[in-house]
Amino acid sequence: MQQIIKSFCFLLLLTPLCLLAKDVNVKDFGAIGDGKTLNSETLQKAIDECNKSGGGKVIFPEGIYLSGTIALKNNVTLHFQKGARLLGSTNIEDYKNLDPFTEGLGIDVGWALLVAIDLKNIGIEGEGAIDGQGSKLKAEHILKDTRPEGQRWGRRPFLVRIVRCDGVTVKDITLNYAAAWTSHYFQSKNIAIENVKIVSVGVAHNDGIGIDGCQDVRIKNCDVVSGDDALVFKTTSSKMGCKNRIHGAI
């Protein structure tokens, strides 16, 4: 009897945590999918609220959601329903560099549309798309930045940047037209990339999938059309090398 009471009490302690976890819809936080309204703040509020409630899915219903940088949080998956598109702003000032980084050739990079830093159990999924409008962003950028192209390209945002995360799932999503690298996975572990379609051309440095010092990576059934490397394994930092990577039917 005493053991039953202890077990019941343990379940009561867990119940509030289970009840807290819930999915959220970005429209409930004021997001407007008209392709014109900048939604950075409202989308971030939806992600933050999902994280605070214990995690779950942040749902993007059909629509075009213009945004600058948004940051994922622990235990949150972005779910794009059919017809939903996250559209990157063409104003370079709408992007943040949440983890500055110097790439192999010495260029300072790190700005991104969608970024995850030091997180666990995150995901990006669904039948929708993420579009960086890379060519349009570059056209606006070079009007104000007069440095040589070899120096200024690093200021332009990646589409997706995953940094020092553990437990990453990216599946069924379409990634289009990054302004720099399309997806960069850096010093992260336990990554599954599956059924991802990438079409990213129009500007230089449009690498499709960059696996940079990551471990336990599985890439399966992906279709990549890229203006640079479609798939690249590298180790920019000596802190963590690539290990245990499996890829098939790329």
N, C-alpha and C positions, 0 to 999 in steps of 0.2 A: 504493500500500500504506500509506504514511504517513497519507494522508487517511482511509482506512478505519479505521485504528487510532484516530485522533483522534475519529472519529464514534462508535466503539464505546465509548471512554472517556467521551464525553459522555452516552451512553445509560446507562452504569453510574452516573453521577452523578445522573441523573434518577430512576433506578429506585427508590431508597429513598423519595423523595417520593411517587411514585405508589402504592407499597405502603402507605404510611402512611394515605392517605385511605380512610375506610371509613364505612359507615352504622352507627348504633347504635340499640338499642331501649331505651326508657326503663325497661322492666321489668327489664332487666339491671342497672340501677343502684338498684333497690329501689322504684321507683314503684308505687303501689297504686291501681288504678282503681276504688275503691269509692264515690267521691263524698263520702267522709267524712275520709279521711286527708289531712293537708296535705303536699303533695309538692314544695314550693318548692325545698328543698335537693337532693333527688334529681334533679329535672328539670334544675336548673342544673348538676349534676355531669355529666349526660348531654350537655348542650350544650357544656360546657367540654371534655370528653373528645373529642367529635367535632371540635371546633376544633383541639385539640392534635394530633390524628392526621392533619391536613391538610384537614379539612372533609368534608362529605357530608350525609346526611340523619339527623335525629333522628326516629325513628319512634315514633308513638303508636299502639299497637294498640287494639282495641275496649276501651272502659272510660271511666269518668268520673274525671278527674284534677284534684282540688281543689288550688289553688295561689294563692299571692300572687305578687309580682313575680318574673319570670324575664327574663333578659337574653340576647338573641341574640349570637352571635359571628361573626367573619369566616368566609365560605365555608360557612355552615351553613344548611340548609333544614329547617324543621319540617314533617314529613309526617304528617298525621292520616288514619289508615285509617278506613274506613267504621265508624261506631259509636263512634268515639273523640271525646271531648269534654274540652277544657280548661275547667275550671269555676273562675271567680274566687271567692276567699274573700269572705265577707260581713263579715269583721273588717278594718276599715280599717287597722289597725296592721300587717297582713301585706303592705302595699304600700310601695314605696320611690320616691323621686323622684331618679332618677339624672342628670337634667339639668333643674334648675329653670327655669321659663319663666313670663313674665308675658304673658297673652293681651291682645287688643286693648282690652278694657274695664278692664284693670288688675288682673285677678284672678290670683293666683299659682296656677299649675297645673303638671303634669308627672308626677304619679304615674300609674302604668300597670301593667296586668297583664303585657303582653308589650311589651318595649322594646328598641330597637336604637339605639345611639349611635356615630356615627363609624365605620361599618363598610362593607365591600365584599362584594358577591355574597352576598346573603342571600335567604331565601324563606320563605313560609308557604303550604302547599298541602294538598290532599287532600279527601276526601269527608266529613271530620268537621266539628266545630264548636268555636268558642270562645265561651263564655257568661259574661258578667260579673255576672249576678244583680243587675243594677242596682237594682231596686226593693227587694229584700231588704237590700242593702248600705245604701241610703239610710235605710231604716227603722231600722236599727241605729245609723247614724251620727248622726241627728238626736236620738237619745236622750241623747247625750253632748256634742254640739256645739250650743251655744245661740246662736251667731251668726245674724244674718239669712241667709236662704237665698241671697241674692245674693252673700254673702261665703263661705259654707261650701261651696258646690257644688264649688269648685276643688280642694278637698282629696280629692274622690272620684276614683278612678282611671279613666283612659281604658282602653279595651280593648286597642288596639294603638297604639304610638307609635314612629315611625321618624324619627330625627334625624340630619341631615348624613351620610346614607348614599349610596353609589353602586352601582347594580346591585341593584334590589329587585324581586322577583317575588312577587305575591300572587295565587293563582289557585285556583278551584274550592272554596274554603273558605266556610263559613257563619259569620257574626259576629252574635252575638245579645246584646241587653240590656246594653249598656254602662251604667256608673254615671255617665259623663260623655260625652265625645266617643267615638265608636266607633273611628274610625281617623284618626290625625293624621300626615301626612307633612310634615316640616319641613326646608327647605333641603337637599333630597335630589335626586339626579339619576338618570336612566335607570330609571324606575319603570314596571312593567307590572302593571296590576290587571285581571284577567280572570275572568269567570264567578264572581264573588263575590256571594253572597247575604247581605244585611243585613236583619235585623229587630231594630230597637233603639228601643223605646218604653217608656213607663212612668215616666220621670223627665225633667226638663228637660235641655237641652243635649246631646241625643242625636244630634248631627250624624253622618251616615253616613260620608262620605269627605271629609276635609278636606285640600286640597292647598294648602300654605302655603309660598310662596316656593320652589317646586320647578321643575325644568326637565327637559325630555324625558320627559314623562309620557304613557302610553297607558292609557286606561280603556275596556274593551270588555265588552259582554254582562253587565252587572251589574244586579242587582235589589235596590233599596234601599227599605225601608219604615222611615222615621225619624220620631222625635218632634220633630226640628228640621230643619235643612237636610239634604237627601239628599246633595247634592254641592255643595261650596263651594270656590271658588278665592280665595285671599287672600294678602296679603303683610304679615305681622305685623312683620317686621324689615326694615329698609332694606338689609341686607347682601346679600339675594338675592331677586329678583323671580320671579314665575311666567313661564315661557317654554317654547314648544314643547310645548303640551299638546294631545293628541288624545283625543276621547271619542266613543264611538258606541254606540248601542243600550243606553243606561244603563237 
